[in-house]
């Protein structure tokens, strides 16, 4: 949404460089909101001293465009990110000082040296509480989970994270989904996960993922990278940046293809990012574009019985997705006079998706000339095959979304009239308008017993009274945000932060087939934030904050909220009751700091640890009121959205990193306790313990009764990560990462009766060798031990396919097997 909810990477850049060098004091950094100021980092050869007061730093507080007029000396080609790779990859150090919340940062150098091709994997490696749920069996379509909140490409998944690229909110207008496949990873300058900051607008319930992209001022040179390996993988990336006389240009292109590690899960990925910038004494303007055209197969979850025999098994196919994107952005930052800054942004985003999904069906022969639906009602579809046919269906959807928006933000760093102490205040207004055309149809098919594929019969379900009805729908959503944030340094140790954002969301639905879906809803909320940081010593700081955030129901959720008229999630919509918006209250507190071990050890021992240790430890609690969940229906493959009372996600996060010239190592641990805090009835028709209807409980025949304290599903309680990168020589580097994830409860088992899925761990290895100054070769081994973790699970109808017998009611998504890759990179 707004370009205002990014981070003040002007100050973050200084922290990233300082923590890697021999500085002792904590860096003074501040995080703000969507639009960001982002001067280029200073050359690594020059020590960067942290700004003593946050108000003196470029844009420490609010939604601001990522480019700033205040700028460091331009890096020469020898100092460009692509050429300067002489030390081991350094995971980004922690943000310390004036930010009263937890922040996880990943730099372009880390993404490059770990050879990540997708930003989700980079986030999982760097951020303490991030895991990837492989719900769709395709590495280009991951679901990112942070603190139990999701940013997912799967329609129907309640989205709890706001995601920004260069300050533009890229949650799609229809269902707030996040399509990670559209993001050109090589073009990312740095990314961060920011918590406790409501200025990031709608969906920032769990936090915001903020990506700052490269431009010709921040990247100089040319790089070409190609690799190949397991599963038929071949991929390439190119980036180039130039600057001359105040004009700069940058372009990045990525392409990839493979056959997939599960049946029917191959991918074709094409994406481009470009930026053209101009810089003067009092202004800087950028025009950027992001274009993508991708197609991939997704295998979703499969019955555990099938997976135990063949890990590449699928349960009904085809399941294919085509995504296309054209995004254009014009933004600038202007400094009309000292201590004043104006930032502005205008953008247009065009997203199209076509989805094909082969499924089982409840349509069946009922002795007449036509088929009957789940309730035994006759339909218009002829019965060609009689009672012994294994009927199925191919569901198709088409989503066309367009979004226009803009932001204006004003910053002032004048000292308060009654004080000589630093102060920074930011005001901003953001407006987004999106419109979507959604269409869906269902074709009758037969289920192939050999591979469970579904060939179509050419018969389209046009019965408006059936369980599944065709849909043509227009939706319009308008989001307005008005915000202010002030950061005041009361003393040289104590800093206060206070602000608020007012969100207004209006959503309208226009049914093009009938009037069932017509309707308009409006939601508004004022989200405050207050926080403080205190420097206990030069090496230790404490922080604490309270904030509120809200999420309005999406057009998709509003169109499918009636349990008596369920939808084939994302595929078909029906008339619906009203949904309440989600409002979350968050508190978090913690300590963080850094030190040089050599300062506290005898000379001989200190010589073994010449670098720096950064650490943090924090606790948090987010309580969501009127949380929204997707719930399965008694009709196979269908579901609906419902408010689920009060839910709570709380936990502990700890992390330690060590960095010197040759070695960077890290270990972090997160405990996430996600529970229901209200008694509620949820549909779970395939749960074997489903409570039959009786007058005492009032439960329907397909529901379960969830008690307060029950664990939420699909959220692992424990997450442990560790790894290192080490330069054996100046040319030869090796690295390793380990990720351990505790098993989670399967979806549909909100009563916690069946136990969790097994815990699992994956180990990834990498090595690179710099043959010449401009040529590098590297190799990767993913999932060295071949662990096939069950990252996601749900229940299914074990009797749905007449010629197969299943004993386990769970179906699961399984992680990728061992993969081997080799590549080469040229840099100039």
N, C-alpha and C positions, 0 to 999 in steps of 0.2 A: 504494500500500500504506500505509505509515504516513503519518500527518500529520506525520511527523517527517522529513522530509527536505526541507524547504523551506529558505528562506533566512531569515536574520535580517533581515527587512526593516525592523525597527526601526532598525538602523544603516544599512541601505542607503538608507533614506529621507533620512537626513542627508547621505549622500554625494551623492545625486542633486541635492539642492539646493545643496550646497556647491560642487560642481564647476562649476555654472553661474554662481557668483558670484566675487567677487574674493578668493578664498582662495589661498594659495600652498602651504601644507603639504599633504601627501597626507592624504586622509580615512582615519581609522582605522575599518575595517569588518571584519566577520567573517561568514563564512557557515557554517551548520551543517548542519542536517539537516531532517527532514520537517516537524515541527510548527513553526510560526514565530510569533514575536512581532512584532506589526506596529502600532505606534502610528501615528497619522496624521501625515503630513508637516506641518511647521510652515508657516505662511503664507509665500508667496514674498517678501513685503516684509521679512521678518525674516531676517537672516543666520543660518545654522546653523553652529555651530562643532563640529567633529568631536570626539567623545569621546576624551580622551587615552588611555584604557586600554580595551581591548575588554571586559574583565570588567565594566566599569561600564555598558556599553551594554545595552539590552534584548535579551535572547536572542541573543547572537552565536553560539551554537554548536549547537544540535541540533534534531532533529525537534520542533518546537513549533508550537502552533496559531498562526495568523497574527495573532490579536488579542492585545493586551497591555494590562495595566492601566496601566502607565506610559504617559502619553499627552501629546501636545502640545496646545496650545490648539485648540479646535474651529474649523475654518474657517467664516467667515461665507459667506452665499450669494455675495457679491461675490468671495470668494476661492476658491470651489469650482472643481474642475477644469473644469467646463463653461463657467464664465464668464470664466476667466482665460486668455484666448488673445490676448494683445497682442503677443507676440514670435514669431519663427519657431520651428518645431518643433525641439526639441533632442534628437538621439539620445542615449540614456542614456550618461553618462560611465562610465569604467572603474572597477571595484572595485579599490582599492589597499589596501595595508597588510597586515592580518593573515590574509587568506585565501591559503593556499599553493597556489593553482591558478587556472586561467583561468576567468573568469565573464563572460557577456554579458547585459546587462540591457536590457529594453525597457519604457518607462514608458507609462502610459495616455495621457499627452499626445502621445507620439510616434505611438501607434496612431491616436489621434483625428485629429491634424493631417495624417497621411498617408492618412487615410480608408480604412484597411484594414478589410475585413469578415471576414477569417479570420486566426486567430492564426498559422498557418503562414507566411503572407506577411510578417507583422510580424517573425517570427523570422528569415526569410531576409534581410530588410533590415538588421536590427540585428546579427545574430551573424556573426562572421567566417567560420566554417566550415560554415554551413548553406546547403543548396540544396534546392529543391523538385523532386522527380522526378514528372513528370506521368504516372504509370504508367496511370491509369485514364481520362484524358481528361476529367476533371471537376474544376473548381476547388474544389469542396466536399469532394473526396476526395483530398487531396494525400498524398504520401509525403515525410516530412521526413528528410533525410540530414544527419547531423552527424559529421564526422570519419570517414565511412565506415560509420557505424552508423545504423540506420533506426528510425523510429517511424512505422508504416504501418498504414492500414486494410485492406490486402490480406492476407487469410488465406493463410498459407504463406510470408510474408516473415519471416525470422528477425529478431526485434525486439531491438535493442541499446540502446534508450533507455528509461528509466523516466520516466513523465509524471505529474505531480501537479497537482491542482486543490485549492487550500485544504488541502494536505497529504494529500489522498486520492489514492492511486495509481489512475489511471483506465485503465491497461492492462487490457483485458478478460480475464476468467477463462479463456476457451476457448483463445485463441491469443496472448494478450498484445498483440493489435492495439490501435491507437489511432485512434479515430474522431473526427477533428478537426471534423467537421460538427456534433457535439453540443455544442461549446463556444461559449457566448455571448460573442463577442469584445468587445462594448461593455462588458461587466461586468468585464473584466480590469483590475485596478489596476496591476499590473506583472507582467512575466514574466522569467525568467532561465534560462540554461542553465549548470548547475554541473557541473564535472568533478572527478575525483579525490576523491570523497566517497562511500565505500561505505555510509554510514548511510542512503542513499536506498533501500536494499534491493535486491530482485531486479531484474534487467534494466539496472541502471545501469552497464553495461559501458562504453559510450561517454560516459555522463553522465546527467544528469537535467534534464528541462524542468519548471520550477516556476512555476505560475501562482497569483498572489495576487489574489483577487477583491475587488470593492468591497463596502462596506456603508454603512449610513446614517451611521456616524460619519466615514467617509472621503470620502463624496460627498454634497453638498447641492445641491438644485436639481432642475430638470426639463429634459430634452432630447428633441427629436423630430427625427429625421434620415431623409430619404427620397431615393432616386435612381433613375434609369432610364437605359437606354442599349442598347448593342449586344447582339445575340443574344436580344432580348426581355427583357433583365434589368430587373427591378423589385425593389426591396428597401427595407425600412424598419427603423428601430430606435428604441426608446424606452427611456429610463432616468430614474428619479426616486429621490431620497433625502431623507429628513427625519430630524431628531433633536430630541427634546424631553425634558427632565427625566430624562436617563439612559437613555432608550429610543430606538432608532433603527430605521428600516426602509428597505430598498432593493429596487427591482425593476427588471429589465431584460428587454425583449422584442425579439426579432429575427425577421424573416420575409423570405424571398427566393424568387424564382422566375425561371427563364429557360428558353430552348429549347436551350441548349448550343451550343458552337462546333463540335461534331462531330455526326454523325447519331445520333439516339436517345440524346442525352446531356443532356436537360433535367432540371431540378431543382426541388424544392419543399422549402424549409427553414423550420422553425418551432422556435424554442427560447426558453426562459424561464429566468431566474435570479432568485431572491429571497432576502433575508436579513433576519431580525428579530433585533435585538441589545439586550442590557441591560448596563449598566455601573454598577458601584458602586465604593466605595472600595478594596475588596480583591478584586474579582472582575469578570470580564466573560464573558458567555455569549452564544452565537450559535446560531440555528437557521436553516439555509439549505437551499435546494432547487434542483435543476437538472432541468428537464423539456424533452424534445425529441421531435419526431416528423418525420422527414425521409424523402424518397423522391427518388432520383436515378438517372439512367441513366449507366452507365460504358461507355466504348467500348474500353478496353484498347488493346493494340498492334495494328497492322495491317501487312500486307506492305508493304515499302518500295516495291515496284512500284506498288501501289495508291495509296499516299500521294503518290508523285511525280506522279501524274495528278490526284488529288483529295485535298486535305489534310483533308477531313472524312470520308474513307472509314472504314468499319468492316469488321471481319472476323468475321462471324457475329454475330447479335443475335437475341433480346433479351439485354441484360445490365442488370438493374435490381437496386437494393438498397433495402430499407426498414429504417431504424433507428429504434427508439424507446427512450427513456431516462426513468427516474424515479429521482432520487438525492436522499437526505435525509441531513443531517449535523447533529449536535448537538455543539458543542465549547465549551470554556471554559478560562480561565486564572485561577488563584487565587494570591494572594500571602499566605500565612498569617503570614509575618513577614519582616523585612528580609533581603535576600539569598537568599530562597527563593521558588521559583515552581513551581507544579504545573500541568501542562497535560494536558487529557484530551479525547478525541474518540471518538465512536461514530457510525457511518454505515451506510447501506443503499443498495445500488445494484442497480437492475433494468434489464437491457439485453436487448433482443430484436432479432433481425435475420432478415429473409427475403431470400434471394438467388435470382434467376432468371438462368440463363446458357445461351444458345444456343451449341452447339458442333458441330464436325465429330465424326464417330464412326468407329471401326474396325469396327463391326458391318457385315456385308455379306452379300449373297446368295451361297450356296454350293451351289446346285443342288437343295436339298431344300425341304421345306415350311417350315422355320424358318431364321432368320438364324444366321450363325456369328460368333464373336468373333475377336479378333486372332490367336488361336492355331489357328483353324480348327475350334474346338469348337462343336457345335450348341447353340443356346439355346432358350428357350421362346417367343421372340418370332416371330410368323408373318412369312413373306416375302410381302408383298402385291404388290411392284412389280418383282421380278426384278432381274437384274444391272445394268441401265442406270440405276437410280434413284440420285439423289444423297442418300443417307441422312444424317441428322444427329440431334442429340439436344438436349433441353431438360433441363438439370440444375437441380434445386431443392434448396435447403437451408434449414433453420430452426434457429436458435440461440437458446436461451432461457437466459440466465445471471443468477444472483442472487448478490450478494456482501454479506456483513456483516463488519464489522471495527471495531476500536477501538485506541486508543493511550493509554498513560499515560506521562508524561514528567516528570521532576523535575530542576530546575536549581538550582545553588547558585553564588553568586559571592563566598563568603567567601575572604579571603586565606589562603594556605597557612600552617600553623602555624609553619614555619621561615622564613617570608619575609613581607615587607610588600608584595610585588609582586602585581599583580592576577592572578586565576585564575578560570576558569569551568569547571565540570564539569557534564555532563549525563548522566543515565541514562534509558533508556526501554525500554518493551516494546510491541510491536505484534503483533496477531493478526488474520489475515484468513481467512475461510472462504468459498469460492465453490462453487456447484454449477451444472451446465449440463446441459440436455437438448438433444441434437443429433439431427436427423433429416435424411435425404436420400433423394431418389428421382430416377429418370431416365425421361423420356418420349421415345419414338421420334418422330422428325420428319423432314421433308424440307427440303432447302436450297433457298430461293428464289433463282433465278439473277439476279434483277433487283437485289436489295439485300442478298443474303446473309442474309436473315432466316430464322428456323426456325419454321414453323408446326407445332404438335404434331399427332400422329395419334391420341392417346388411348390408346396402348399403353404401359404402364408396365413397365419392366424389373424383374421379380421373380425373376430367375434368380440364386440365391445362389452358383452356381459360375462365373458369367460374369466378365469382366474388371472390370466395374463392378457392385457389389452394393448393394442398398438398405441403409440403416443407420438404426438407432435406438439411441442410446447415451446413458447418463448418465455424467457425470464429476464428481468432487469433488476440490477442491484446497484444502489448508490450508497457510498460510504463517505461520510464526512468526519474529519478529525481536527480538533483544535486543541493545542497543547502549549504548555509552558513548563520550563524547568530552570531552577536556580541552584547554583553551587556556590556556597559561601564558606571561605576558610576562616573560621573563628579564631584560630591560633595557628602557629606553624605545625601543630600536631593534629588538631581537630578540624574536620571538615563536615559541614552539613549539606544535605541535598534534599530538595523538596520540589514537587511539581505535580502536575495533573494533566490528563488528557480526556477530553469529552468526545465520545464516539456516538455517531448517529448512523444507523443502518436501515435502509428501506429496501424491501425485496418485494417484487411483484411477479406474479405468474399469469400467463395468458395461454389458455388451452385452445389449440387450433382444431381439435376434433370435437370437443363439447364444451361444457362450462364447469366440469367437475373440478378442474385444477385452478380455475380463476381465483385470484385472491391477492391481497396485499398485506404485508406485515411491516411493522416498524419497531425498532429496538434502539434504546439509547442508554448510556451509562457514563458516569463520571468516574474515572479511574485515578486515584491519588497515589503518590509515592513519597515516602519520607525515609531518610537514611542518614547514616553517619559513619565516618571512618576515623580511627584514632591511631596515631603512631605511638605504640608503646615504647619502642626503642627505634634506633636507626635501622634495625634489621627485622622488626616485627610490627605488624599492623593488625588492628581488629576492625571488623565491619559488622553492621547490622542494618536491616531495612524491613519495611512493611510496604506492600504494594497491592493494588487491586487491578484486575484485568477482566475483560469480557469477550465472549464469542457469540456472535449472532448465528442462529441456524442458517444453513446455506439453502439456496433454492432447491437443491436435491433433497435435503432433509425435510424441508417444508412440504415437498410434494409426495412424501412417503412417510407419513407419521401415524397411520391408522392401522392398528393390529387386525381389524376386521377386513381391511382391504390392503393386503401387503403388496410389496413390489419385488420384482426380481432386481435386487439392489443395483441401482444405476440404469437398469435396462427398462423398467416399466414403472410408471407412476400412476397413482390413483388419488381420489379425493382424500383429504387429510384433515385432522384436527390441528389446533395451534400448538406450537412448541415454544417453550420459554427459553430465553437466552441463558447461556452459562456465565456465571459471575464467580471469579476465583479470588480468594484472599491468600496472599503469600507472605511468609516471614522467613528470613534467613539470617544467619549470623556465623561468623567464623574468624579464624586467624590465618595470616599468611606472612611469608617472609622469605629471606634468602641470606646466605652467608658463604664465606670461603673457608672450607675445612682447614686449609693450611694455616689460617690465623689461630686455630685452636689446638693444633697438633704439634708435637715435636718436629723439628726440621726434617728428619729422615722420613717420618710418616707423612708429613705435609707435602713432601716432594712427590709422593704417589698420588695425591689428590690436589692438583694445582688449580682446579677449576672452581665452579660455583654450584652450590646446592640451592634450589628453590623449592618451597613447600607450601602447602595450604591444607587446611582442614575446616570443614564447615558442616552445618546442619541446616535443614530447610523443612518447611511444611507448606503445602498448597492445598487448600480446602475449596472444592468446586461445588457450587450450589446449582441445582438443576442441570447437572451433567447430562450430556447427550450420548446415548449408546445406540449402536445398530444391533437389532435383535432378530434372530431367525424366526420364521413363521412356520405354522403347521403345513403350509403348502411348500413342497420341495423346491429348494433353490430361491425362495422368496423371503423377504424380511421387511422390517419397518424400523423407524427411528423413534426413540422415546426418551423423555426426561427420566433420569435415574436417581433423583433425589440428591443426597449429599455424598460426595466421594472425597477421599483424602489420600494424597501422596506425600510422604515424608521420608527423610533419609539422612544419611551421612555420606560425605564425600571427602576423600583424602587423596593427596597426590604429592609425590616427591620426584624431582628431576635433578640430575647432575650433568654439567656441561663443562668440558674443557676443549682444548684445540683438537684433540684426537677422538675423544669419547663423548657421546651423549647417551644417557640412560634414564629410564623413567619407570616408575611403578605407581599405580593408582588403584584405589578400591572404592566402590560405591555400594551402599546398602539402600535399597528402594522398597519401602513398605507402602503398598497401594491397597487400600481397603474401601469397602462400602461403609457408609456411616448411617444409612437409612434402611429400614425394612422395605422391601419392594418385591413386586412380582415381575418376573422377566420370562419372556417366551424362550423355551429351550426344548423343542419338540423331539429332538433326537437324543437327548440325555436319557440314558436307560432308567434313571431314577425319577423321571418326571412324575410329578404328583397328579394323580387323576382328580378330576373335578369332584368335589363333595361340598355339601352345604356348610360344613364346619369351617373350612378354610376359604371357601369362595374362589379357589383357584380354578383356572381353566384346565382342560385336559392336556395342554401342551406347555404348561408353565412350571417354574420352580419358584420357591419362596426364599429370597436372599435375606440373610440376617445381618445386622450391623456387625462389623468386624470381619466379614468374609473377604478374602483376598480377591482383588480384581484379576482378571485373566490376561494372559499374554504379556505379563510384566515380570521378568525375573527379579528375584529378591537380591541376589548377589552378582556383582560384576567386578572382575579382577583383571587388570592388564599390566603388562610389563614389556620392556624391550630395550634395545640399544642399537647404536650405530658406532662403528669403530674404524678408524683409519689405520690399517696395518702399516701402510706406507703412504706417502703423499699421493700415490696413484691408485692404490688398492684399498677398497673399503668393503666391510661386511656389516650386515645388520640382521636383526631378528625381532619379531613381535609375537607375543603370546596373549591370547584373549580367552578368559574363562567366563562362562555364563551359566548361572544356575538354571535349572529347569523351571518352566512356568506352568501355570494352570491353563488347560485348554479352554478355548472359548466355548461357552455353553455350560461350563462347570463352575458357575459363579457360587455354587453352594460348597465347592471344594471337597467333593466326595470321592474323586477318582485319583487323587495324587497328582504330582507334577510330572512333566516330561523329564527325561534324563538330563542331567547337567552335561556340558561338553566343553572342550577347549580346542582351540586351533593354534597352530604354530606356523608362522610364515618366515622364510629366509630370503635374503637378497645379498647380492655382491656386485660390485662394479669395478672396472679397471679403466683408468685413463691412459689409453695407448699413446695419444699425442695431446697437445694442448687443445685441439679442436675435435678429438674423436674419442668416444667412450663406448665400451661394450659392457653389458650387464646381464645378469641372470636372476630369475625369481623362482622360488618354489612356494606355492601357496598350499596351506593345510598339509604340512609335512607328514603328520601321522595318519592322514586319511580319515580323521574323525568325521562321521556323518551326523552332525548334531540335528536334533529336532528343534528348530527355532520357533515353530508356530504349530498349533494344533486346534482342531475343532471336532465336533461330533457330526456324523452323517447318518443317513438312513441306510442301514445294512441290508435291507430287503429291496432296495430300489431297482437293482439290476437282477432280473429273474434267473439268469444263467450263471450268476456268481454268488458264492456264499462267503460272508465275512463274519468272523467271531469278535473282532475288536471294533467297537463303535467309533474309534477315533481316526481321523485322517490328519496327516501331518505334512509340513513342508520341511525338506531336508537340505542341509547346507552342501556346498560344492565339494567334490572330492579333491584329491591332490592334483595340482596343476603345475606344469613346467613351462617356463617362458624364457626366451632369450631375445635380446634386442641390442640396438646400436643407436648412438646419438651423436650428431654433428652439431657443433656450436661455433659461431663466428661473431 
